[in-house]
Amino acid sequence: MKKRTLVLAACTAGALVLTACGGGGSGESADGTVTLKLVAADYGDKASNSSTVYWEDLAERFEKANPKIKVDVQVVNWNDIDTQVKTMIQSGNMPDVLQTGGYADKVADDLLYKAEDVLSPATRDNLVDTFARAGEVDGVQYGIPFVSSARALFYNKKIFADAGVTEPPKSWDDIKSAAERIRESAPDVIPYALPLGPEEAQGESLIWELGNGGGYTDADGKYTLDSDANVETFEWLRANLVEPGLTYGNPAATDRKTAFADFAAGKAGMLNGHPSLIQMSKDGNVDYGVAPIPGKDAALDSTLGVADWMMAFKDRGHQEEIRKFLDFAYSKENTLKFDEMYNLMPVTEDTLREMTSSGKHKDLEPFFELLPKASFYPLGDTTWDAVSAEIKKSGGTAVGEDPAKVLGDLQKKAEQATADQ
């Protein structure tokens, strides 16, 4: 595969990572060739399975089919992508296509094309309807679902058996009891891996809050970050997992990547995970089980559902080229390849049919069952990306400090974001 050259490569030392030397520019050369700028999040846990490999291959094949369109690929890790995209936007050096975790704040700033402007009717009709509607703001779709996922409890069967734990936990008390037994039988193992660092605080927090009847918003869509149920959730975590030493010493500084790596190495007894942990566990020869998320009193019927998003920026005016690229990216060949590479669930009808009928994805069946009842982030709220960023920064500290104060401060920021929009 040829080595790709990024726009940022020519910048002088000291320039911001994703900021090109000059302004945004049209991306069109003298011979009429248009260069699209693609920025995408990295789903890999190591260089060999970085999303860079996927996108560079896709871009190379797309360019062969479309000689007048080039694609510059930039893949950014999840910890940094929000900040770096914000820098790009503030500097006027926006991408043409962005694949990341949220879209609504860009809609609020009128930066994005409508989905219907950059997808052919066939590609739009192929999107799973529930996810397409989740990409809407005020009834108009801007966010284009890229991949989906759901969360479930992963547990190490051998660690459980050695500790005398005969079945996966169904309640919070079951988690505490299992964690205590694991600590006694395997002192070097982290009984429950709790990642509340900036990579995953918004997800792990919501999973636990849902288990106590809480969440981020009420029925009217208003933020309820410091509800009694949410405060009680963090009080329980602090008193029953953190202070007794049944999880990491500082969950607020522990990212999901670390927790997943520990589980895949046989160093953690259980954690909340998504399907990408399946292959990691197999690679680490971990005999794992998957079960519904334990709630305060019983296993939950629902789970946290997550969709990551594709979006197209209007700034550089490459509407037709973007349409061609996205139609290519959303072909079954490409979506199936990405979903299988990372054990993610599809957002297109043809790929969903392929994955459920092929018999090759038995490991994903528990997640397919959970997803229809999943709860989602308030994705259509144009303040969500800003609020989510605040939760990532400080939400995890609620297990080490006063939960009412930490969540109260977050609630004030959420209300201010709503007032400012």
Salt bridges, closest charged atoms under 4 A:
ASP57 OD2 - ARG61 NE 3.06
ASP57 OD2 - LYS337 NZ 2.81
GLU63 OE1 - LYS2 NZ 3.17
GLU63 OE2 - ARG4 NH2 2.48
ASP82 OD2 - LYS392 NZ 2.88
ASP96 OD2 - ARG316 NH2 2.96
ASP96 OD1 - HIS318 ND1 3.02
ASP105 OD1 - LYS106 NZ 3.26
ASP110 OD1 - LYS314 NZ 2.93
GLU116 OE1 - ARG124 NH1 3.76
ASP129 OD2 - ARG133 NE 2.80
ASP162 OD2 - LYS158 NZ 2.80
GLU167 OE1 - LYS170 NZ 3.66
GLU199 OE2 - ARG256 NH2 3.50
GLU200 OE2 - ARG151 NH1 2.38
GLU200 OE1 - ARG256 NH1 3.18
GLU232 OE1 - LYS296 NZ 3.21
GLU243 OE2 - ARG238 NE 3.98
GLU320 OE1 - ARG323 NE 3.55
GLU333 OE2 - ARG61 NH1 3.57
GLU340 OE2 - LYS360 NZ 3.75
GLU340 OE2 - HIS361 NE2 3.03
GLU354 OE1 - LYS332 NZ 3.60
ASP363 OD2 - LYS282 NZ 2.23
GLU365 OE2 - LYS362 NZ 3.47
ASP385 OD2 - LYS106 NZ 3.39
GLU390 OE2 - LYS393 NZ 3.37
GLU390 OE1 - LYS413 NZ 3.15
ASP409 OD2 - LYS405 NZ 3.03
